[in-house]
Amino acid sequence: MTDILAELRQLRAGDLPTHGGHTLAYVYDSGLSEVDEIAAAAHALASSANGLDPTAFPSLLRLENDLVGRAAGLLGGSAGTVGTVTSGGTESCLLAVLAARDARPGITAPSIVLPDTAHAAFHKAAHLFGLRKIVVPVDAETFRAVPDAMAAAIDESTVLVVASAPSYAHGVVDPIPEIAAAAPARGVRMHVDACIGGWVLPYFAKLGADVSPFDFRVPGVTSMSVDLHKYAYCAKGVSVLLHANAELRRTHYFASAAWPGYTMLNPTLQSTRSGGPLAAAWAVVNHLGEDGYLRLAEVTREAVTRIRAGVENQPGLRILGDPDSTLIAFTKTGTADDGFDLFTVADEMKVRGWYVQPQFAHGGSPLNLHLTITAANHGSETEFLADLTASVTAAREAGPTSVDPAVAAFVAALDPETLTADQFAGLLTAAGLVGDAGLPERMAPINALLATAPEPLRERLLLEFLGALYTP
Ligand SMILES: *Cc1c(COP(=O)(O)O)cnc(C)c1O
């Protein structure tokens, strides 16, 4: 047994670090070791229990109601507010869309209205559940949704309007009250995606930050999502979808008695649900409590302020929009400093032990690097910024990554619809994405090439890459 665990430990050593604030995407670290210990112990206590039947495992029912109640309290819910614990933010968003669609069975071709900064989870929902997407450009300077444009996009087929608090890519909160004002008048639901901000913005507000209204206190908001595996610092696999009342929730519940087995009753997309993540989240949320989260928000806010100021003072870089929360996206300033590229900056940061996340240009948003800042970043801001300066210098010395114009032209002309599996395999090899040596250390040349590909082609290329990765 120790051999097996040693092997697992060795495999895990090849991953990005999940602790210590060096990975500025994907992971959320409170910096408190006892939080991990209590989560692991609680997870082990309940991972064999099955949320499929709350009457068989009433402990899980109790834990879920506790967490939903806690989330509702944090987000301005009322006595009627109900919710569901899901496996993550994407599942919460999917269920919000499903509930909205199925509440309007009379609409034959339902649609959702999204700002173009909405999380990709809503694109997935539209894809899975067959809804039309009406994607509305955000303001070019602030990256916030434009209420008038959102209102104008609503039509008779619209079942849901979405806004973010904040958006993942730029960390800005959409003008929720103005957007929500238009929805109910048209009989349309309004979802606030607070997956990443819902457990930290309320504490920022308590610390005196100027947080614009974004929760159930805003009239017209019918549902909200908040991920506990983000700023509630819980182990992965837990999010909460809240509905302003039980009637709004009913249409994502599913029952089937149409088979010889147990009557399947599912509040979520899953049926069997591990009690592990739920119990771990319950333990962490109760262990940290209001004071714990307030302290974590305080140090996180300090880290954000310092890192933001450091990036702003860095010649050649500029922050996109005016971030409201814990996320920062920065790009290059205009022309004078064009002698480097951001993909190389990301690679240079990796060499120095930091993971920052490249974001491709989309709509009015230029190519940029994203930082998710958590409590664990507090204390190493100076080191982070010094390494960022060194990385920009190194990227300048390296010069911009050039894509062979002939290759770029070839890629741009490809039609993902007509490419065969063999052609994709050849392309992936040519792009350096698959090969005998595993993933290359430096991603800049690959990212630069991917950046030239139109979005549908980039999606397909990366899916083929994923398929190649997931081959035993
Ligand atoms: C993270 C995130 C999601 C999706 O959450 P997952 O837990 O990764 O499925 C949705 N919306 C926003 C704004 C997010 O930040």
The ligand as an SDF file (V2000), in Angstrom:
LIG
                    3D

 15 15  0  0  0  0  0  0  0  0999 V2000
  -15.0210   28.7770  -12.6780 C   0  0  0  0  0  0  0  0  0  0  0  0
  -16.2060   29.4310  -13.2910 C   0  0  0  0  0  0  0  0  0  0  0  0
  -17.2620   28.6900  -13.8310 C   0  0  0  0  0  0  0  0  0  0  0  0
  -17.1950   27.1780  -14.0380 C   0  0  0  0  0  0  0  0  0  0  0  0
  -16.8170   26.5200  -12.9120 O   0  0  0  0  0  0  0  0  0  0  0  0
  -16.1740   25.0540  -12.8820 P   0  0  0  0  0  0  0  0  0  0  0  0
  -16.1790   24.7810  -11.4270 O   0  0  0  0  0  0  0  0  0  0  0  0
  -14.8000   25.1540  -13.4640 O   0  0  0  0  0  0  0  0  0  0  0  0
  -17.0500   24.1350  -13.6450 O   0  0  0  0  0  0  0  0  0  0  0  0
  -18.3700   29.3770  -14.2740 C   0  0  0  0  0  0  0  0  0  0  0  0
  -18.4180   30.7140  -14.2140 N   0  0  0  0  0  0  0  0  0  0  0  0
  -17.4040   31.4720  -13.7320 C   0  0  0  0  0  0  0  0  0  0  0  0
  -17.5310   32.9580  -13.6980 C   0  0  0  0  0  0  0  0  0  0  0  0
  -16.2570   30.8390  -13.2520 C   0  0  0  0  0  0  0  0  0  0  0  0
  -15.2550   31.5810  -12.7920 O   0  0  0  0  0  0  0  0  0  0  0  0
  1  2  1  0
  2  3  1  0
  2 14  2  0
  3  4  1  0
  3 10  2  0
  4  5  1  0
  5  6  1  0
  6  7  2  0
  6  8  1  0
  6  9  1  0
 10 11  1  0
 11 12  2  0
 12 13  1  0
 12 14  1  0
 14 15  1  0
M  END
$$$$
